[in-house]
Amino acid sequence: MKNRTDNGTHPGSPHDIVSLAVSFWTSKALLSAVELGVFATLAEKPRTAGELAADLGLRGRGTPDFLDVLVSIGLLDRSADGVYTNTPSATTYLNPARPDTDITGYLEYLNSAFPAWSQLSAALRTGGRLNRNEALAAAAEGGRETDRGGILLEADPDADTFGEAYATPQQVTGFVRAMTGFSLGAHLALTQAFDWSAVRTVVDVGCAEGGFLAHVLTAHDHLHGIGFDLAQVEDRFRKHVGISPAAGRATFTAGDFFHNPLPTADVIVMGHVLHDWNLNTKRMLIDKAYEALPPSGSLLIYEMLIDDERRARTTGMLTSLNVSLASAGGLGYTGAECRSWLKEAGFSQVRTQHLDGPDHMVVGVK
Ligand SMILES: C[S@@+](CC[C@H](N)C(=O)[O-])C[C@H]1O[C@@H](n2cnc3c(N)ncnc32)[C@H](O)[C@@H]1O
């Protein structure tokens, strides 16, 4: 009989379904590896399993399996004499010592949301929301329940999504760091996918730490950028952008897009922002961008879009599902929906273009 492996299932075998069903084990092994400091420790120097276990305080007898799972998914290498090192991918993306490409902030955020996702069935039955603050507090309490309202909250269209997300300074830092990792693929792709040659100024609405501006201004040294976001984010923006080569060409404008006009520029970018809000707010933000742009200015929206047929892009749909569970009124959308909103707001030359993975941009010209 042919040997069965994860990569060589028989046609018609149940194994594909079983692999999917246990894929949360792989996900949690990766998230725990970040939480336990496996990659950060190996970035300092290679170690054997025994040395790693001693340095990280790991006593579980599954530790060698845990480490070799990370080898099998391509994030660690193990030499013939049992020494573990980070692979090039882990060295680039799972390494806090390289803040321009580090995505561990996003993985830490996903790890904190792991208990909340165990309530998916209940949330779908009741329409409730996952209580991110409870998950974060419970994580800080070693997994114990806290008195912050339980892990599932009643649906409340008037809830203040970002008021909750930014309840403490630590949560602001955790969230904006998470966004830098969540959006890195799109940010890197955007430096090339859009023609920046005739653009002089760009505003990033909902800029978080400023990951997009740091990359695009570094890649195009004629560009100047403004990050627009809530005032709580300003010092995180200054710190993150301040260490990039683009620091002198980026400024921050504190504002609330419900109450303030958007700053003007040749290009206005809104990335992973519209999905946080209901349809009325999505349209309000597109209208505000139209008002703020000069004639011939462009609005560039990037998002993990759902495919127009709603059949193929699992990550786009999962991202939308996650937002529906974590925000008061947010939902993802297809490229076709977004193009129609831009045309109705008055934009022309509206188009969609792939960026990286599930991320796409929708661009319209005023
Ligand atoms: C999902 S994050 C996206 C961050 C970033 N654009 C990216 O792609 O990684 C949404 C951003 O919108 C900002 N935001 C939320 N409400 C806002 C408001 N009322 N006015 C301005 N910015 C807001 C948040 O602070 C956060 O940085």
The ligand as an ORCA input file, in Angstrom:
! r2SCAN-3c Opt
* xyz 0 1
  C      -8.458     48.021     10.865
  S      -7.404     49.374     11.218
  C      -6.537     49.565      9.678
  C      -5.190     50.202      9.832
  C      -4.358     50.395      8.562
  N      -4.998     51.232      7.592
  C      -3.996     49.077      7.949
  O      -4.390     48.783      6.837
  O      -3.306     48.309      8.621
  C      -8.544     50.729     11.231
  C      -7.914     52.069     11.606
  O      -8.949     53.062     11.620
  C      -8.726     53.929     12.718
  N      -9.990     54.566     13.126
  C     -11.031     53.982     13.748
  N     -11.996     54.879     13.972
  C     -11.546     56.067     13.501
  C     -12.110     57.374     13.459
  N     -13.324     57.608     13.939
  N     -11.385     58.359     12.883
  C     -10.124     58.109     12.376
  N      -9.561     56.877     12.385
  C     -10.264     55.863     12.947
  C      -8.190     53.009     13.792
  O      -7.510     53.722     14.814
  C      -7.276     52.090     12.986
  O      -5.978     52.590     12.900
*
